[in-house]
Each structure stands twice: as C-alpha cells, then as structure tokens.
Amino acid sequence: MIDNFVYDKKGEYKHNTVSIETLQLPTAEGGHNLIDLQARNEAIKLMKLRTYTNPVESQWPPWTKLADHILSLSAKSSVQCTVGHAQRRNFLLQGWPVYLQAETMPKTLQRMLRAADKHKVKFAPTEITPQMKLAMPFWYHLARAPGKNKTYREEYARCQIEVHEFWSMGEMAEHASKNWAPGHINEPMCQCTHCVADRRTGCINPIKCRASANRKLKAL
C-alpha cells in the first residue's frame, strides 16, 4: 500500500502522493486503516522492556538474564571502576548508566534502551513495602545523594563488595546491625559469633566495616 500511494518501488517519493497520516485514517474517513509502523515498532520495544522488568523471577524468559549480563558489561567505565560485575544487576533498579555504543551491545538491546530513555521509563511502584525496600540493590541505589559514589571506593566498601559480596539493602542493613548484637563488644578481637564468622570470611575489621555500612545506609 505504501508503494502504491507514497513511495516508488525503489523507495523514491512519488509525485502527488497521499500522506501517511491520511492513509492511517479509517476507511469511513477516506483512509485505508494503514498501520502506524513507527508506533507499532515502538510498542514492540516497550513490550520487550516490560518483559525485562517483570518483578516475578519465575516468569523471566532466558534472554533477560543474558541481557542483565550484557548490560552490566556495557556499563560506563566510571561505573565499572567503582563496583564489580556482580553488583551491577539492573540499570533500572540502580542508577548506573549504560554505554549504548559498547561492542558487546546487541542492536535489539540498544533499541530497547533508547525506547526506555525516550519514554522516560523509571522504577516507580505505586507502593513500596518493607520487603521491597530490603530487596532493593544497595550499590547505586536510586535514592543515593549526588557525589556519594566516592564512598564506594573507600577501604571498607571494597570489603563489602569483594569479601562479603553484599548486593541488597537487606544484606547491608543486617551487616550494620551486628555491632549491636547480644554478646558483641566493641573490641577488634571480639569473640562473638558474628565477629568470628566475619573474620573467617576475610573481613579484617568487622566493627569498622559495619560502621562504614551504617554510614552509607544513613546517607540514603
């Protein structure tokens, strides 16, 4: 239909053509019910994004986990120098930017991300439950204050990322609370269950590491 009314077979414009807008009108209004291809393609991208952001993990198709991996590898260099690959899980739930021109980025993901940016897609639940707050990623948390990324490079941040491998708000909050656990004393060689376990994990100074986690949580 487009070839008949708008373009020649080789893609050149015809003279005295009918506009796309007219062809898209209902037949009763003089059109031909032509599909808006641009809008349809945009809707396909957004539906793909909807599938990617489905909160129910059991409903994730295999490609979404591969997309997480690719997007993490495509994070901008400033992010990759700050937190590890394991801490970069979802660019929408975390505030880290993706480099769209990365060699690892497939065209289909590029189009999905451009549609997300065009339509201002953001994480905006109608209700945030306590369970949801604890399940949110801690690193690059959406509520972090500007300029707080430098705290990700301090000594105990490296311990929290590389030794404890914390990812969620719940993990960081539980770690911070151990300085007030029954039986704990504020001494470097405290023999309480939590301190002994953390030192065995490889944490050099559990008390200071937890205090660092507490400061980070208060900054949100």
N, C-alpha and C positions, 0 to 999 in steps of 0.2 A: 504493500500500500504506500509506503514511504517512497519507494522507487517510482510509483505511478504518479504521485502528487507533489513530491518535494524534491527528490534528487534523481539524477540520471543513474544508469547502472554503474557508472564509474565513480559515483559519489559527487559529481559536479551538480551545482544548483541548476534547476530548470528555470525557465522564464515563465512568468505569470503563474507561479505556484500557489498552492493553498497552504496557509500557515499550519504549523504543527498544532497550535492552540485550537484552530478551527476543526482539524481532523479529530482532536480528542473530545470534542463535544458529542453529546448523544445524537443519534440519528434524527430524533424529533426536532433537534435544534440545528440541523444542517451538517452535523459532523458524521464521523464514521466509528465512534467509540474506540479510537486508536489508544492503545495502552501508552501511558507515560513511562517510557523506558527508563528515563533517568530516575524518576521517583520509585519505580519498581526495583531497580538495582540498588538504590539507597536503602529501601526497605529490607532487601535481602541481606545487606551488610549489617543492618541494625538487628535483624533477627539472629544473625550469627553471633553478634555481640551479646544478645540476650542469652543465647545458649551458653556462651563462655562465662557469663556472670551468674549463672544459676547457682544459688547457695546450697542446693542439695547435692552433695558429692556423689551419691549413688546414681544420679541422673547425668553425670558428666560423660559425654562421649570421649573416646580415646584422644581425639585431636586436641581437646582443651588442655590436657596435661602436657602434650608436646608444645602447645602454644605458650604455656607458662614457662617452659624451659627455654624456648627461643626468645621470648620477650625479656627474660632475665639476662640472657647472654647479650641482648641488644640494648641493655640499659646504658645510659650515657656514662662515659669514662669516670666522671666525678662520683657517680654512684658506685661503680664497680670498685673504686679505690676506697670506699667507705665501709660498705657492708658486703658480706660474702654472697655467693650464688644461692646458698640455702636460705638466706634471709630475704631474698628478693623473690617473692612468690606471686604477687598480683599487683600490677601497676595501678589498678583502680582502687584497691583497698589500701594501697600505700602511695605515698606522694613522690615516687621517683619517675623521672622522665625516660622515655624510650627514644632511641636514635632510629628514626624510620629508615634511614639510608644504610643501615648496617648490612653487611654482606650476608649475614645469617637470616635476614628478614624476608620471608616469602611475600610475594605481591598480595596474596589474599589477606595476610595479616596487616599489611600496610593499608589496604583499603578499609579494613575493619576499624583500624585505629584512627584513620582520617575521618571516617563517619562519626566515630565517638567524639572526636575533637570538634567537628562541625556542629553537632547537635548538643554539645556541652554535657555529655553523659558523665554522671558522677554518682558516687555511692551516697544515696540519700534515702535511708529506710524511714518508713512512717513511724516506727517505734524501735528504740534501741533498748534491748533487755540487758540485765546484768550479765547473763550468759554470753550475749553477743559482744559486750564490752571486753570480757576476758578473752574471747576467741579472736579479737582483732589483732592484727600484727602490730608489734611494738615498734620495730625499726621503720623509719619513715612514716610514722603514724600521721594520719590526716590532720590531727589536732596539734601537732608539734609547732612550737613557736619558731618564727623565722630565725635563722642563724644558729639553730641548735644542732645542726649536723656535725659541728666540730666536736661535740661530746661523744660522737661515735668513734672518734679516733683516739680517745684517751685510754690509758692503760687498762682500766677495768672493763671498758667497752669491748676491747679485744678479748678479754677473758670471757665475757658474757656471750660473745659471738663464736669464738673458736674453741673454748673449753666446754662451757655449759651448752652451747648451741641453742640458746634461747631464741624463740621466734615470737611468741604471743604475749599479749599483755598479762594474761594469767600466769605464765611462767615467770615473768619478771616480778610480778606482784608477790607471788609465792616465795621467790628467792629473797626479795627485800624484807619480807615479814619474819624471816628466820632469825634476825637479830633480836627479836622479842619473844622467841620461842621458850617454853619452860625448860629449865636446865641449862640455858645458854648463859655464858658470862662473857663480858666484853674484853676478852684477852686473846692475843694472837694464837695461842695454842689451846684454845677452849676444846674440851673433850666431849662436848655434847654431840648427839647423834648427827645433827645437820653439819656441824663444822668438820667432823671426822670424814663424813661422806664427801663433802665438797673438796677437801684436801686430797682425798683419794682420786677424785675426778681430775685433779690437776690445778685446782684453784689455789693460788699461792697465799692469798689473804682473804678468806671468805667474808670477814667482817667488813673490810673496806669495799669489797666487791658488792656486797649487799647495800652498803651505804650509797655507793655510786648508782645502783639500780633505783634506790629510793629517790635520789635527787632527780634522776631522769623522769621518773613517773610523776613527780610533783611539777615538773616543767611542762607537762601536757595540759 
